[in-house]
């Protein structure tokens, strides 16, 4: 799990926040590549993590407003990975309240399930200084986050360029926690779920997603 500041990204997307941060991880490395970039892996194009955000006083957000954090995040990621026209949307997807959820430290939140449409982050346009920088930065952040971890930049690089930024659909869990009137936490986890039924990894991952969310601790800093 690594973390990065998101304030600039979210403000640039027009979100009315004071500051925010992202904590995230992706599929395990297997045969020299993260499962996120392996079309045969159950964790293909899947990720999980959490956003912590401080809203402007008086802001009241709906579930779809919180989704805008993820939309801006995914579009930024796609840009780093060479997508010339990043696209992420929750239009046409319904978000349903599933059940209360409790974090490991006892905080009460609410779990929702919905979906999104976006682009795969695998493409041929990654032979750039910008892309080499981001893979090195990711590897460095992961290695700093856990003693004994030794991942390499190429483990975060796709090696299947014929899958060039193609459209994907996904199902997603989000869990919302009110820490204070202005401070909110959103946990998120998603898997692939094509509308035509040709691929659905969310069903295989959802028990692990819930277990991971319930194991999180939300700390005051």
PESULDA-V481932 format. One line per field, one symbol per residue. psi: psi as a letter, one per 30 degrees, with the letter a starting at -180 (. if undefined). Layout:
psi=???
This chain:
psi=klllkgeeeeefggkilelllkkllallkkhgkkffgjffkfgkhkllakkkkjlkkfkjklefeeffeeeeeeeeeeeeggjfikkkkgkfkkjkkellkkleggkkakklkbllkakkgklfhgileeeeeeeeeeeeeeeffjkfkilleffgkkgiffijhlklklkkkkkkkjelffklkjklkllkikfggfkjfeeffeeeeeeeeffkkjkk.
